Amino acid sequence: MSGNVEFSIEPSSGAPHLFILGAGASRAALPNGDRNGYQLPLLDNLVEVLGLENLLKDRGADGVGANFEAFYSDLHEANPDDPLLYQLEEKVRNYFARLELPSEPTIYDYLVLSLREKDFIATFNWDPFLLQAATRNARIATLPRMAFLHGGATLGICDDDYLKGPLPGTCSKCGNPLRPSRLLFPVKDKDYDVDSHISGEWSGLQAALNSAYIVTIFGFGAPETDAKAVSIMKNAWSETGKRDLEEIEIIDIRPRDELVEKWSPFIVRSHYQVTDDFFNSMVSRFPRRTCEAFFNRTLLLQLSKENPPPRLERLAELQAWFRPLIEDEEQLSA
């Protein structure tokens, strides 16, 4: 063992660090609302925040509350062509599409800059924050791969070339206008295969789970309405057979014991960490070098020197701080 000696971390290619984001990640990033003060709704207050009460009341659906997804599922099962289904999806899309990141750095900016091209971010969220952070940091470095598992309010799709980008926009390959991604799925089956784009996003997550060295679950509560989603994740995680070294990290404000029990099917022996603060997570302590730091500690018995990015008020300053790390990676690939 190296004692208290800390070693600098050299970048290397290798297995990815996978981040899975739920609504709690956006709440952590913008606890007081978006740039213009708009509230970030969760499923239990979606009807109230989006002002859907009158629309639902007209259909005799008072008191839907936290059961919004179940109501949508029942409505779809009764009549897949019911106009109310379209109205609800448009209400959801319009509200989330107007949300904006503030000009100063947010957790989403730290996240996309702290991961590399080999890494992967999968989000269950409809809000545009991940896409906005990716867009405004894209010129700084090649960003991690991303999957929008439930679509996105400002996410556009080209069905011909299987490409995606922000709305409004055109396909970078064929130049055709991008179509909006689908947002709502019947909760009873959540058959993602009915939409070719969403099916492709899930295939990306499954591939990332198969090869991931570290999996961080950030603010995803795995509600009963996402039981099928969690089942797909479990199957992908177990496909590679016995796992020995992989690490599970959970970032969440709920009680530690509850979180460990919920995510126990993913935990390899005792290889897990729990924190309630993104800035205490592995990606904040070892930005762009998480897998290297974990490998050094567990297999080489070496402590890697932590290198947390400072909490800055200007995005350009944060981007400049990351530049030396990115330059080291560019030398690796040269």
Backbone hydrogen bonds in HBPLUS format (Angstrom, degrees):
<---DONOR---> <-ACCEPTOR-->    atom                        ^
c    i                          cat <-CA-CA->   ^        H-A-AA   ^      H-
h    n   atom  resd res      DA  || num        DHA   H-A  angle D-A-AA Bond
n    s   type  num  typ     dist DA aas  dist angle  dist       angle   num
A0005-VAL N   A0002-SER O   3.32 MM   3  5.80 159.8  2.37 133.3 133.4     1
A0007-PHE N   A0303-LEU O   2.74 MM 296  6.12 157.0  1.79 152.4 159.9     2
A0305-LYS N   A0007-PHE O   2.76 MM 298  5.43 156.9  1.81 143.2 141.9     3
A0213-TYR N   A0016-PRO O   2.93 MM 197  5.90 167.1  1.95 162.6 165.1     4
A0120-PHE N   A0017-HIS O   3.14 MM 103  6.41 164.7  2.16 151.6 150.2     5
A0018-LEU N   A0214-ILE O   2.86 MM 196  6.19 166.7  1.88 164.5 163.2     6
A0216-THR N   A0018-LEU O   2.77 MM 198  6.17 165.3  1.79 164.7 169.9     7
A0019-PHE N   A0120-PHE O   2.87 MM 101  6.27 161.9  1.90 157.2 162.7     8
A0122-ALA N   A0019-PHE O   2.80 MM 103  6.18 164.9  1.83 164.4 169.2     9
A0020-ILE N   A0216-THR O   2.81 MM 196  6.19 159.0  1.85 166.6 172.0    10
A0218-PHE N   A0020-ILE O   2.84 MM 198  6.01 165.2  1.86 164.4 169.6    11
A0021-LEU N   A0122-ALA O   2.79 MM 101  6.18 162.1  1.82 156.7 163.0    12
A0124-PHE N   A0021-LEU O   2.98 MM 103  6.14 159.2  2.02 153.9 158.6    13
A0022-GLY N   A0218-PHE O   2.98 MM 196  6.27 155.1  2.05 157.4 153.6    14
A0025-ALA N   A0022-GLY O   3.00 MM   3  5.71 150.0  2.10 118.7 126.1    15
A0027-ARG N   A0023-ALA O   3.08 MM   4  6.41 157.0  2.13 151.7 158.8    16
A0024-GLY N   A0219-GLY O   2.89 MM 195  3.75 149.0  1.98 141.1 130.9    17
A0028-ALA N   A0024-GLY O   2.92 MM   4  6.04 151.6  2.00 140.3 147.7    18
A0029-ALA N   A0025-ALA O   2.96 MM   4  6.18 148.2  2.06 141.6 150.5    19
A0030-LEU N   A0026-SER O   2.92 MM   4  6.03 154.0  1.98 148.0 154.1    20
A0033-GLY N   A0030-LEU O   3.16 MM   3  5.34 164.0  2.18 117.1 116.8    21
A0034-ASP N   A0038-TYR O   2.99 MM   4  5.36 153.8  2.06 140.2 145.9    22
A0037-GLY N   A0034-ASP O   2.98 MM   3  5.04 166.8  2.00 111.8 115.3    23
A0035-ARG N   A0100-GLU O   2.95 MM  65  5.45 168.7  1.96 150.5 152.6    24
A0045-ASN N   A0042-LEU O   3.11 MM   3  5.60 155.7  2.17 113.3 120.3    25
A0049-VAL N   A0045-ASN O   2.96 MM   4  6.11 177.0  1.96 162.4 163.4    26
A0050-LEU N   A0046-LEU O   2.97 MM   4  5.89 163.4  1.99 151.4 156.1    27
A0052-LEU N   A0047-VAL O   2.92 MM   5  5.00 168.7  1.93 151.6 154.0    28
A0051-GLY N   A0048-GLU O   3.18 MM   3  5.13 150.8  2.27  98.7 107.5    29
A0056-LEU N   A0052-LEU O   3.01 MM   4  6.20 159.5  2.05 160.6 166.1    30
A0057-LYS N   A0053-GLU O   2.77 MM   4  5.90 151.1  1.85 148.5 158.3    31
A0058-ASP N   A0054-ASN O   3.03 MM   4  6.16 150.2  2.12 145.6 150.8    32
A0059-ARG N   A0056-LEU O   2.96 MM   3  5.29 146.4  2.07 105.1 115.5    33
A0061-ALA N   A0056-LEU O   2.92 MM   5  5.06 156.8  1.98 138.2 138.3    34
A0060-GLY N   A0057-LYS O   2.88 MM   3  4.88 159.3  1.92 112.2 113.2    35
A0067-ASN N   A0064-VAL O   2.85 MM   3  5.32 154.2  1.92 142.7 141.7    36
A0071-PHE N   A0067-ASN O   2.90 MM   4  6.17 158.0  1.94 156.8 163.3    37
A0072-TYR N   A0068-PHE O   2.91 MM   4  6.20 162.9  1.94 155.3 159.8    38
A0073-SER N   A0069-GLU O   2.94 MM   4  6.11 153.7  2.01 142.4 149.7    39
A0074-ASP N   A0070-ALA O   2.97 MM   4  6.23 161.4  2.00 151.6 155.6    40
A0075-LEU N   A0071-PHE O   2.94 MM   4  6.13 159.7  1.98 152.4 158.4    41
A0076-HIS N   A0072-TYR O   2.92 MM   4  6.13 156.1  1.98 147.6 153.9    42
A0077-GLU N   A0073-SER O   2.91 MM   4  6.13 154.7  1.97 148.8 155.9    43
A0078-ALA N   A0074-ASP O   3.00 MM   4  6.19 152.2  2.07 146.5 153.2    44
A0079-ASN N   A0075-LEU O   3.04 MM   4  6.25 155.4  2.10 146.5 152.9    45
A0082-ASP N   A0079-ASN O   3.00 MM   3  5.37 162.5  2.03 124.3 123.5    46
A0085-LEU N   A0082-ASP O   3.02 MM   3  5.74 148.0  2.13 121.1 128.1    47
A0087-GLN N   A0083-PRO O   3.07 MM   4  6.43 159.6  2.11 150.1 156.3    48
A0088-LEU N   A0084-LEU O   2.89 MM   4  6.06 159.4  1.93 152.0 156.2    49
A0089-GLU N   A0085-LEU O   3.12 MM   4  6.34 162.0  2.15 146.0 150.8    50
A0090-GLU N   A0086-TYR O   2.99 MM   4  6.17 159.5  2.03 151.6 157.2    51
A0091-LYS N   A0087-GLN O   2.98 MM   4  6.18 151.9  2.06 145.1 152.7    52
A0092-VAL N   A0088-LEU O   2.99 MM   4  6.25 162.7  2.02 151.7 155.8    53
A0093-ARG N   A0089-GLU O   2.86 MM   4  6.04 165.6  1.88 150.3 154.8    54
A0094-ASN N   A0090-GLU O   2.84 MM   4  5.90 168.1  1.86 149.3 152.8    55
A0095-TYR N   A0091-LYS O   3.14 MM   4  6.24 159.6  2.18 145.5 150.4    56
A0096-PHE N   A0092-VAL O   3.13 MM   4  6.28 176.5  2.13 158.5 158.8    57
A0097-ALA N   A0093-ARG O   2.84 MM   4  5.79 151.0  1.93 150.5 159.2    58
A0098-ARG N   A0095-TYR O   3.31 MM   3  5.76 146.8  2.43 106.6 114.8    59
A0099-LEU N   A0096-PHE O   3.20 MM   3  5.48 162.2  2.23 109.2 114.7    60
A0109-ASP N   A0106-THR O   2.97 MM   3  5.27 124.2  2.29 104.5 118.3    61
A0110-TYR N   A0106-THR O   3.09 MM   4  6.51 163.7  2.12 157.8 161.8    62
A0111-LEU N   A0107-ILE O   2.83 MM   4  5.99 153.5  1.90 148.4 156.4    63
A0112-VAL N   A0108-TYR O   3.06 MM   4  6.27 173.4  2.07 151.6 151.4    64
A0113-LEU N   A0109-ASP O   3.12 MM   4  6.16 155.3  2.18 148.5 155.5    65
A0114-SER N   A0110-TYR O   2.93 MM   4  5.86 131.0  2.17 138.0 150.4    66
A0114-SER N   A0111-LEU O   3.11 MM   3  5.10 131.6  2.35  96.1 109.4    67
A0288-ARG N   A0114-SER O   2.66 MM 174  4.79 142.6  1.79 142.2 134.3    68
A0119-ASP N   A0116-ARG O   2.90 MM   3  5.32 152.3  1.98 113.2 122.2    69
A0145-ARG N   A0119-ASP O   3.09 MM  26  6.28 149.3  2.19 149.3 141.3    70
A0121-ILE N   A0145-ARG O   2.84 MM  24  6.27 153.5  1.91 150.8 159.0    71
A0147-ALA N   A0121-ILE O   2.86 MM  26  6.36 145.1  1.98 152.3 159.4    72
A0123-THR N   A0147-ALA O   2.92 MM  24  6.36 162.3  1.96 168.4 171.1    73
A0149-LEU N   A0123-THR O   2.91 MM  26  5.94 138.7  2.08 154.8 167.3    74
A0153-ALA N   A0126-TRP O   2.93 MM  27  5.46 178.3  1.93 147.7 147.4    75
A0132-GLN N   A0128-PRO O   2.83 MM   4  5.99 157.1  1.88 157.7 165.2    76
A0133-ALA N   A0129-PHE O   2.88 MM   4  6.03 161.2  1.91 150.2 155.1    77
A0134-ALA N   A0130-LEU O   2.92 MM   4  6.10 158.1  1.96 148.9 155.2    78
A0135-THR N   A0131-LEU O   2.96 MM   4  6.12 155.7  2.02 144.6 151.2    79
A0136-ARG N   A0132-GLN O   3.05 MM   4  6.28 161.4  2.09 150.9 154.6    80
A0140-ILE N   A0137-ASN O   3.10 MM   3  5.57 155.3  2.16 113.9 121.5    81
A0151-GLY N   A0148-PHE O   3.13 MM   3  5.06 161.1  2.17 112.4 111.0    82
A0155-LEU N   A0152-GLY O   3.17 MM   3  4.83 169.1  2.18 102.8 105.4    83
A0167-LEU N   A0154-THR O   2.76 MM  13  5.12 147.3  1.87 145.3 148.0    84
A0181-SER N   A0155-LEU O   3.09 MM  26  5.89 142.5  2.24 167.9 161.6    85
A0156-GLY N   A0165-GLY O   2.62 MM   9  5.20 162.0  1.65 169.3 175.8    86
A0165-GLY N   A0156-GLY O   3.03 MM   9  5.20 149.6  2.13 134.8 140.0    87
A0157-ILE N   A0179-ARG O   2.71 MM  22  5.09 148.7  1.80 140.9 151.9    88
A0179-ARG N   A0157-ILE O   2.86 MM  22  5.09 166.4  1.88 145.0 142.6    89
A0158-CYS N   A0163-LEU O   2.86 MM   5  5.28 155.8  1.92 160.9 157.4    90
A0162-TYR N   A0158-CYS O   2.91 MM   4  5.50 119.7  2.28 139.4 152.5    91
A0178-LEU N   A0169-GLY O   2.98 MM   9  5.82 170.0  1.99 146.0 144.0    92
A0171-CYS N   A0176-ASN O   2.77 MM   5  5.41 158.8  1.81 152.5 157.7    93
A0175-GLY N   A0171-CYS O   2.95 MM   4  4.66 137.1  2.14 119.7 130.8    94
A0190-LYS N   A0186-PRO O   2.76 MM   4  5.33 147.8  1.86 162.3 172.9    95
A0192-TYR N   A0190-LYS O   2.96 MM   2  5.77 112.7  2.42 114.4  97.8    96
A0194-VAL N   A0191-ASP O   3.29 MM   3  6.08 171.2  2.30 119.0 121.6    97
A0195-ASP N   A0192-TYR O   3.29 MM   3  5.95 165.7  2.32 116.1 120.0    98
A0199-SER N   A0195-ASP O   2.93 MM   4  6.08 161.2  1.96 158.5 164.6    99
A0200-GLY N   A0196-SER O   3.05 MM   4  6.21 147.9  2.16 137.9 145.8   100
A0200-GLY N   A0197-HIS O   3.00 MM   3  5.08 117.5  2.41  96.3 111.7   101
A0201-GLU N   A0197-HIS O   2.97 MM   4  6.37 147.2  2.07 148.6 158.4   102
A0202-TRP N   A0198-ILE O   3.03 MM   4  6.35 156.1  2.09 151.3 156.7   103
A0203-SER N   A0199-SER O   3.01 MM   4  6.28 146.3  2.13 141.5 151.2   104
A0204-GLY N   A0200-GLY O   3.05 MM   4  6.33 147.3  2.16 142.7 150.7   105
A0205-LEU N   A0201-GLU O   3.14 MM   4  6.53 152.9  2.21 143.9 150.5   106
A0206-GLN N   A0202-TRP O   2.92 MM   4  6.16 162.1  1.95 150.5 155.4   107
A0207-ALA N   A0203-SER O   3.01 MM   4  6.23 156.7  2.07 146.0 151.6   108
A0208-ALA N   A0204-GLY O   3.02 MM   4  6.25 153.7  2.09 144.7 152.1   109
A0209-LEU N   A0205-LEU O   2.84 MM   4  6.12 156.1  1.90 155.0 161.4   110
A0210-ASN N   A0206-GLN O   3.04 MM   4  6.25 149.8  2.13 143.4 151.3   111
A0211-SER N   A0207-ALA O   3.33 MM   4  6.59 142.0  2.48 140.5 148.8   112
A0212-ALA N   A0208-ALA O   2.85 MM   4  5.66 124.3  2.17 147.7 161.7   113
A0247-GLU N   A0213-TYR O   3.06 MM  34  6.51 160.3  2.10 151.6 155.9   114
A0215-VAL N   A0247-GLU O   2.92 MM  32  6.34 160.0  1.96 163.1 169.7   115
A0249-GLU N   A0215-VAL O   2.79 MM  34  6.11 162.9  1.82 157.1 158.1   116
A0217-ILE N   A0249-GLU O   2.78 MM  32  6.25 159.0  1.82 162.2 165.3   117
A0251-ILE N   A0217-ILE O   2.94 MM  34  6.17 168.1  1.95 148.8 151.9   118
A0219-GLY N   A0251-ILE O   2.94 MM  32  6.18 153.0  2.02 170.6 177.2   119
A0226-ASP N   A0223-PRO O   2.84 MM   3  5.40 157.4  1.89 116.2 123.9   120
A0227-ALA N   A0224-GLU O   3.11 MM   3  5.13 148.9  2.21 117.4 113.7   121
A0230-VAL N   A0226-ASP O   3.02 MM   4  6.35 161.2  2.05 158.6 162.7   122
A0231-SER N   A0227-ALA O   2.95 MM   4  6.16 152.6  2.03 145.5 153.6   123
A0232-ILE N   A0228-LYS O   2.96 MM   4  6.23 155.1  2.02 150.0 155.5   124
A0233-MET N   A0229-ALA O   3.07 MM   4  6.38 155.8  2.13 146.3 153.0   125
A0234-LYS N   A0230-VAL O   2.87 MM   4  6.16 158.6  1.91 152.1 157.6   126
A0235-ASN N   A0231-SER O   3.02 MM   4  6.24 162.8  2.05 150.9 154.9   127
A0236-ALA N   A0232-ILE O   3.05 MM   4  6.27 159.2  2.09 148.0 153.5   128
A0237-TRP N   A0233-MET O   2.92 MM   4  6.10 155.7  1.98 150.6 157.5   129
A0238-SER N   A0234-LYS O   3.05 MM   4  6.24 145.1  2.18 146.4 154.8   130
A0239-GLU N   A0236-ALA O   3.41 MM   3  5.25 151.5  2.50  95.7 103.6   131
A0241-GLY N   A0238-SER O   3.16 MM   3  5.64 164.9  2.18 118.1 121.2   132
A0248-ILE N   A0271-HIS O   3.12 MM  23  6.37 164.1  2.14 139.7 144.0   133
A0273-GLN N   A0248-ILE O   2.91 MM  25  6.47 140.1  2.07 149.0 160.6   134
A0250-ILE N   A0273-GLN O   2.88 MM  23  6.25 154.6  1.95 148.3 156.4   135
A0275-THR N   A0250-ILE O   2.96 MM  25  6.37 159.5  2.00 167.1 172.9   136
A0252-ASP N   A0275-THR O   3.01 MM  23  6.50 149.4  2.10 148.6 155.5   137
A0259-LEU N   A0255-PRO O   3.10 MM   4  6.42 156.2  2.16 153.6 160.6   138
A0260-VAL N   A0256-ARG O   2.94 MM   4  6.19 164.1  1.97 160.1 164.0   139
A0261-GLU N   A0257-ASP O   3.03 MM   4  6.18 161.1  2.07 147.2 152.2   140
A0262-LYS N   A0258-GLU O   3.02 MM   4  6.19 160.2  2.06 145.4 151.0   141
A0263-TRP N   A0259-LEU O   3.03 MM   4  6.19 159.7  2.07 152.2 156.7   142
A0264-SER N   A0261-GLU O   3.39 MM   3  5.11 165.8  2.42  99.3 103.0   143
A0266-PHE N   A0263-TRP O   2.97 MM   3  5.69 157.7  2.02 123.1 130.0   144
A0267-ILE N   A0264-SER O   3.11 MM   3  5.08 146.0  2.23 102.8 112.7   145
A0271-HIS N   A0268-VAL O   2.77 MM   3  5.41 165.3  1.79 144.8 149.4   146
A0272-TYR N   A0270-SER O   3.02 MM   2  5.84 127.5  2.31 108.2  93.0   147
A0280-ASN N   A0277-ASP O   2.95 MM   3  5.42 164.0  1.98 118.1 122.0   148
A0281-SER N   A0278-PHE O   3.00 MM   3  5.19 162.6  2.03 111.3 116.0   149
A0284-SER N   A0281-SER O   3.14 MM   3  5.36 137.9  2.33 101.1 112.7   150
A0285-ARG N   A0281-SER O   3.06 MM   4  6.36 142.6  2.21 146.4 157.5   151
A0286-PHE N   A0282-MET O   2.81 MM   4  5.84 149.4  1.90 152.2 159.8   152
A0307-ASN N   A0285-ARG O   2.80 MM  22  5.62 166.9  1.82 159.2 160.4   153
A0289-ARG N   A0286-PHE O   2.98 MM   3  5.28 157.9  2.02 134.0 134.1   154
A0293-ALA N   A0289-ARG O   2.96 MM   4  6.13 163.6  1.99 157.0 161.4   155
A0294-PHE N   A0290-THR O   2.97 MM   4  6.19 159.6  2.02 152.2 157.6   156
A0295-PHE N   A0291-CYS O   2.94 MM   4  6.04 159.4  1.98 145.9 151.9   157
A0296-ASN N   A0292-GLU O   2.90 MM   4  6.09 161.5  1.93 151.0 156.1   158
A0297-ARG N   A0293-ALA O   3.09 MM   4  6.26 155.7  2.15 143.5 149.5   159
A0298-THR N   A0294-PHE O   3.00 MM   4  6.10 166.9  2.01 153.3 156.7   160
A0299-LEU N   A0295-PHE O   2.93 MM   4  5.58 161.8  1.96 147.3 152.8   161
A0302-GLN N   A0296-ASN O   2.81 MM   6  5.19 177.1  1.81 134.4 135.3   162
A0317-GLU N   A0314-ARG O   3.14 MM   3  5.41 126.0  2.45 101.7 114.8   163
A0318-LEU N   A0314-ARG O   3.24 MM   4  6.66 153.1  2.32 148.3 155.7   164
A0319-GLN N   A0315-LEU O   2.94 MM   4  6.23 163.2  1.97 157.8 162.3   165
A0320-ALA N   A0316-ALA O   2.99 MM   4  6.16 150.8  2.08 140.5 148.3   166
A0321-TRP N   A0317-GLU O   3.01 MM   4  6.26 145.8  2.13 141.7 150.6   167
A0322-PHE N   A0318-LEU O   3.26 MM   4  6.60 147.0  2.37 147.4 154.8   168
A0323-ARG N   A0320-ALA O   3.20 MM   3  5.18 144.1  2.33  98.0 108.3   169
A0325-LEU N   A0322-PHE O   3.11 MM   3  5.55 121.4  2.47 112.5 126.2   170
A0326-ILE N   A0322-PHE O   3.17 MM   4  6.45 158.2  2.22 155.6 162.3   171
A0327-GLU N   A0323-ARG O   2.90 MM   4  6.14 152.8  1.97 155.4 163.6   172
A0328-ASP N   A0324-PRO O   3.09 MM   4  6.33 151.3  2.18 144.8 151.1   173
A0329-GLU N   A0325-LEU O   3.26 MM   4  6.60 149.3  2.36 140.8 148.5   174
A0330-GLU N   A0326-ILE O   2.96 MM   4  6.29 147.4  2.07 146.0 155.5   175
A0331-GLN N   A0327-GLU O   3.13 MM   4  6.42 146.3  2.25 144.7 152.3   176
A0332-LEU N   A0328-ASP O   3.22 MM   4  6.53 144.0  2.36 137.0 146.5   177
A0332-LEU N   A0329-GLU O   3.07 MM   3  4.97 119.2  2.46  91.1 106.5   178
A0333-SER N   A0329-GLU O   3.15 MM   4  6.49 149.0  2.25 148.5 155.3   179
A0334-ALA N   A0331-GLN O   3.34 MM   3  5.06 147.0  2.46  91.5 100.8   180
